[in-house]
Amino acid sequence: MVESLQLVPLALSSGEGLPALGLLDRLAAEAARLLHASCRVEPPQLSVDFAFDTLRRQTWSTPVLSRLQQRPRRDGAVTLGVTELDLYVPVLTFVFGEAQLRGPAAVVSAHRLRDEYYGMPGDEDLLLQRLLKETLHELGHTQGLRHCTDWRCVMSSAHTVERIDIRQAGFCAACAALLPARFG
């Protein structure tokens, strides 16, 4: 059961990829509202230089996830790394986020959730909605949920922002029934 969520800003030591504090604060507030849990931003940022691939110009999310899992936390707390860096795993071109099933941590990226990435004008409200859905999706994995076949469920698999936009910011009845009572 998630009793609290610790948001950890992730960036390169140069500062590249550091999410804006305003975005993190808005994400924490929305996550707290939806999860009925304590959510707060945990400075300072965590440097992810160790996982950055200079040829790909991307950050390998799995080693970052491992580092986040090592951070101290209280029982019932989940650590969520948030970055503007582009994430990948070796078998995929990119990922929006990653979490270990039933693990204590997850990581999400705003990089490909931004309309600017696709050559369109920025929309901070839409970015927050997408980031919140990805946060809920990855947190669902930390609670033991797998991908859902209901395309409206936040646990459905998404490889494009259009699929994320279709999702609701919540769990379908079948997924919600599998969650601990306090979650979502």
N, C-alpha and C positions, 0 to 999 in steps of 0.2 A: 504494500500500500504506500502511495506517495503522500507523505505528510508535508514535505517541503521540497522545493526545487531551487537549486543553486545555479544561477546563470553565470558562466565563466566566459569572459571575452577572450577570443583566440585571435592571434595575429602573428606576423613575423616580427622579429626583434626590431626591424626598421619601422614598425607601426603599420605596414601594409596589411590590409585585411581587417583592421580593427573596426568592429561595428560601432556606430554612433551610440553614445550613452542614452540619448533620447529614444532610440529604437529599442534598446535593451530594456529601458524602464517601461515602455509601452507593452513590450512582450511580457515582462514580468507581471504587470498589472492584469493583462488579459488572461494569462495562464492562471494566475491566482483566482480570478473570477470563475473560470471554467472548471478548474480542478478543486476548488474549495480547499486550497492548500497555501501555505506560506511560500512566496516566491520572491527571491531577491537577487540582485546582481552582486557578484563576489569579485571585486577588484583585488589584486591587480590582474592584468591580462596574463595569459599563459602563452609563452612563445612556442610556436610550432615549427621553428626552423628545422628541427630534426626530421620532420615529415614532409618537407617541401621538396618537390622535384623541379629543379630549375629548367630541365628540358621541356617538361609538360606545362610548366607554370601553374601547377596544381599541388594541392596538399593531400597526401595519402591519409584518409580518415581513420583507418584501423589503428595505426600507432598512436594517433591523437586520442582515440577512444581508450586505448590501453593506459595512456598517461592520465586521462581524466578519472579512470576507475581507481587509480592509486591515491587519489586525493582523499584526505580525511573527510568523513561525513557522519552525521548522526544516523541512527536507525530510521528507516522510512524516508530518508532524503535521497534524491536523485540529482546528479550533477549533469548539467546540460552545457556543453561548449557551443558558443555561437560565434560565427565568423563571417566575414565578407569574402574570404578566400574561396576559390573554386576547389571542391573536394572530388576525390576519385578513389576507387579501389581498382587494383590491377586488371580485373576482368571486365570493368565497365569504363566507358569514356568519362563519366561523371556520376556523382550521387548528390542528392539534395541533403542527405543526412545518413547517419548510421547509428545503430544501437546494438548491443549484445542482448539476445533474448534473456530475459530475467536478470539482466545486469544492472549495476548501480549508476550507469552513465550513458549519455548519448551525445551526439554532435550534429549540428545543423549548419547549413550555409545559406546566406542570403544572396550569394553571388548570382546564381541563375534564376532566382526568384524575382529579381529586379526587372522591370520592363525595359530599363536602359540597356540591359544585356542583349535584348532583341531589337534594338534600334528605335525604341518607342520612348515617348516622354515618361519621366519617372512618376510614380504614383505611390506615395508613402503609405497610404491606407491599404491599398491592394497588397503591397509588400508585407505589411503587418499581418494581413489575413493569411497570406501564403505561408509566412514564417510560423504563425500560430498553428496552422494545420500540420506543417511538417514537425513542429515541436510535439503536438499531440500524437502524431503518427509514431515518432521515435519513442516517446514515453510509453505508448501502448506496447511497443516491443519490450521495454524494460519491465513491463508488467506481465509478460508472457504471451501477448497476442501476436499472432502471425498475420500475414496479409489476408484481407477479406475479399470475397467475390462481389460484394455489394459496392458498386462503383461510387455510391454517394457516401459511404462510410470513410471516415478519416484513415482507417486501416487498409484501404484499397491501395494497391501498388500504383505508383505514378512515376513515369519517366519523362513527362513533359509538364510545363506549368499549366497547360490547358486541363490536364487531368487533375491537377491540384485544385484548380479553380472550380471544377465540378464537385469536388468533395465538399461535404458539410464539415463544419468545425465541431464534430462530435462523432460518437461511436454509434453504429447501428445497434439495434436491440440485441442481436446475437452476440456481438463483441462486448457490449456493455454488461451482459449477463456473466461474462467470464472475468470481469474486472473486480478487484476488491471493492467493497461497499463504498469506501471513502473516495475512490478515484473517479474523477469526472462526474 
